Structure formats: C-alpha cells, structure tokens
C-alpha cells in the first residue's frame, strides 16, 4: 500500500510516482517447467491510464468540501489490468503545512535549534544534513526532479524517526531508501527548524538587501548578512549552497536549474517563524504569499555567486561578483 500525503499543490508529482511504480510480474515457465528469472514489464499505456485515473480521483477529492475539511486519512483503491493501487491521503491546508513547529523534546534533531544539535553532536554541520547530502550526491544527483518530486510520506516519516532516535541502522536505511524520500527528509528538517536557517533576526534585512538596485551595495549587504549569521547556521548554509550548485551542474540530466532549486529551498530557509509572521501579517493566505518571491531571489543570489568561503567571510575579506 502506498501512503501519500497530498498538499494543496503539486499533484502531478504524486501521480508521476504512481506511474513509475506500475509494473506487473510477468514471471512465466518454459516448456520444460524450468523457472525463468522474473521479468517486470508494464502493460502498454497502463501507467499513463492509471496516472490519469489517480489524478482525476485526487482532483475530485480535492474539490469535495467534506474531504478537504476532514482531518482523517481517506482510503482509496484504483485497479487496472491486474494492477491494484491502494493509497491513503489527507489534505493539509497551506497555512498548516508552512508552520514551523518546535519540538517539545530537545533530544532529537527535528524541530530543535540548530546550535543545540551541533553542540550535542560536536559538529559544525548537523549529521542529518551531511548524510542526506552525501546520499543524494552518491545516487540521486542525476535523478530527474530531485528535490522537486516528493518522496512517499511514510518513508520520510521513517527517516525522521530514525534521525530523531539516532537509530544505529540509519546508514543502512539511507542506502535502501528511495532517493526522493531522502531529499524530502532534508527539506523537512529545514522546514521544521523552530527558526529559519537564515534567522528571524536578519530576515527583514535580507528582504531589504535583495531589493537594492546598486550591485556594489547589494554585494556588500548580502555578504555582511552571511557574516552576521551564527557559525552553525553559516556553515550549514554554505554546505547546502555548494551541494545545490553541484546538483544544478547536472541540470541537462536532472532538469533542476539554480532557479528551480531556489524556488524549492528559498522559502524553506528564509520563511520566518510563527511568532515573527504574526508581527507583520494576520491572514493565512498572507503566510503563503508574503515575500515568497523575495525569499527565492535571496537564495538564487547566493547560488549564482562565486564560491563563498567561511574563513574569508569571517576574516572580512571583500567579495566581488563576476557579474558586477
């Protein structure tokens, strides 16, 4: 059974995964009754037709007021040409899916301040960030839509629990897990930080800095902002930044440009915590729309910038973009 948590957007990626999984066992025996190696083939157009049926079903459920208002999982089955797809889904409103939820337990990593995690681990970058990046670069950097296509919710939850409980088998889990689930776990980690990686304190200045029209003034401001980050935040950001640049180098294969990656990660790394949001805006729709484009532009600025060194930043070495 495939458990899928469907947000208000990106139904296509959900259906795309189902299409890729629509294979049937065509294992047959030859005339001498000697077993042959199982061969997995897809019935002609079965994947595409199932894709259409699932998408249609999800859209109908999405438009059903009772389903949208329900907080429970909704079970469903779609069958075609011997393939049965069982899945459960529930809808989460946009304002709820964007909330940063601090963890009540300080022993885990999700929902825990990044400086607490790095101090406990005696590391410069959280273990979860390093391991997820390593796995993506090992076998997911050529994956079409990496970081854009969602992983299965139950796989991501399993990885979240493993990292939170410091499971000894985490490396084996990572090697066996679908790469989109690992990418989704990394995104979830940043999304659930009680404070954005680039901090609430600096958020207004990031918004002002990216709006500057003078290239030299913008460069000076944006580098100063990085220099102002706490060391664990800065080291983690620079580690992620270089990783995303390496992902974008494979754009002809994975179709993920710097702009695509900025769109995926910008709001995740910058969106203010709930306490900060309520100081400036009041409605749920504003939480989604407020400064989203600017958040994307901030990350895109750094993605398009020449390599940034932690040591040089801290030594106040001036940076000059080749685009200026």
Residue pairs with C-beta under 8 A, 6 or more apart in sequence:
1 86
1 87
1 88
2 18
2 21
2 85
2 86
2 87
2 152
3 73
3 87
3 88
3 152
3 153
3 154
4 14
4 87
4 88
4 89
4 152
4 153
5 89
5 90
5 92
5 153
6 14
6 58
6 62
6 89
6 90
6 91
7 91
7 92
7 94
7 97
8 62
8 91
8 92
8 93
8 94
8 97
9 94
10 150
11 55
11 58
11 59
11 62
12 55
13 145
13 148
13 149
13 150
14 54
14 58
14 150
15 51
15 54
15 55
15 58
16 51
16 145
16 149
17 149
17 150
17 152
17 180
18 50
18 51
18 54
18 85
18 87
19 47
19 48
19 50
19 51
20 47
22 42
22 46
22 47
22 50
22 83
22 85
23 40
23 41
23 42
24 40
24 41
24 42
24 43
24 46
24 81
24 82
24 83
25 38
25 40
26 38
26 39
26 40
26 41
27 35
27 36
27 38
27 39
28 36
29 35
29 36
30 36
43 81
43 82
43 83
46 80
46 81
46 83
49 80
50 78
50 80
50 83
50 85
53 78
53 80
54 78
54 85
54 87
57 76
57 78
58 89
61 67
61 74
61 76
61 89
61 91
62 68
62 91
67 74
67 91
68 91
70 90
70 91
71 90
72 90
73 88
73 89
73 90
74 88
74 89
74 90
75 86
75 87
75 88
76 86
76 87
76 88
76 89
77 84
77 85
77 86
77 87
78 84
78 85
78 87
79 85
93 284
94 284
94 285
94 287
94 288
95 284
95 285
95 287
95 288
98 267
98 271
98 287
98 288
99 274
100 111
100 191
100 192
100 193
100 194
100 195
100 196
100 271
100 273
100 274
101 111
101 192
101 194
102 111
102 112
102 194
103 110
103 111
103 112
103 192
103 194
105 112
105 164
106 112
106 116
107 164
108 163
108 164
108 165
109 117
109 126
109 127
109 128
109 163
109 164
109 189
110 160
110 163
110 164
110 188
110 189
110 192
111 192
111 193
111 194
112 194
113 193
113 194
113 195
114 126
114 193
114 197
114 232
114 233
114 236
115 230
115 232
115 233
117 126
117 232
118 124
118 125
118 126
118 232
121 127
123 130
124 231
124 232
124 235
125 232
125 235
125 236
125 239
126 189
126 232
126 236
127 163
128 163
128 185
128 186
128 189
129 186
129 189
129 236
129 239
129 240
130 239
131 170
131 171
131 174
132 174
132 182
132 183
132 185
132 186
132 189
133 186
133 239
133 240
133 243
135 174
135 175
135 179
135 182
136 146
136 179
136 182
136 183
136 186
136 243
136 247
137 243
137 246
139 179
140 146
140 179
140 180
140 182
140 183
141 246
141 247
141 250
141 254
142 250
142 253
142 254
143 149
143 179
143 180
143 254
144 253
144 254
144 255
145 254
145 255
145 256
146 179
146 180
146 183
146 247
146 254
146 256
147 183
147 187
147 247
147 256
147 261
147 264
147 265
148 256
148 260
148 264
149 180
150 180
150 184
151 178
151 180
151 181
151 182
151 183
151 184
151 185
152 178
152 180
152 181
155 177
155 178
155 181
155 184
156 181
156 184
156 185
156 188
158 173
158 177
159 173
159 174
159 177
159 181
159 182
159 185
160 185
160 188
161 167
162 169
162 170
162 173
163 170
163 185
163 189
167 173
174 182
187 264
187 265
187 268
190 197
190 265
190 268
190 269
191 268
194 273
195 273
196 203
196 269
196 270
196 271
196 272
196 273
197 233
197 236
197 237
197 269
197 270
198 206
198 225
198 229
198 233
198 237
198 269
198 270
198 298
199 229
199 230
199 233
200 272
200 273
200 275
200 276
202 225
202 228
202 229
203 270
203 272
203 276
205 221
205 225
206 225
206 270
206 294
206 298
207 291
207 294
207 298
208 221
209 218
209 221
209 222
209 225
209 298
210 218
210 222
210 294
210 297
210 298
210 301
211 294
212 218
212 221
215 321
215 323
215 324
216 324
218 301
219 319
219 320
219 321
219 324
222 298
222 301
222 302
223 308
223 313
223 318
223 319
226 234
226 237
226 302
226 308
226 313
227 234
227 313
227 314
227 316
229 237
234 310
234 313
235 310
237 269
238 308
238 310
240 265
240 269
241 302
241 303
241 308
242 307
244 258
244 261
244 265
244 303
245 258
245 303
247 254
247 256
247 261
248 256
248 257
248 258
248 261
248 303
250 256
251 257
258 300
258 303
258 304
259 296
259 300
261 299
261 303
262 296
262 297
262 299
262 300
262 303
263 296
265 299
266 292
266 295
266 296
266 297
266 298
266 299
266 300
267 292
267 295
267 296
269 295
269 299
270 291
270 295
270 298
270 299
271 295
277 287
277 290
280 290
281 287
281 290
302 308
304 323
305 319
305 321
306 319
306 321
306 322
308 319
309 317
312 319
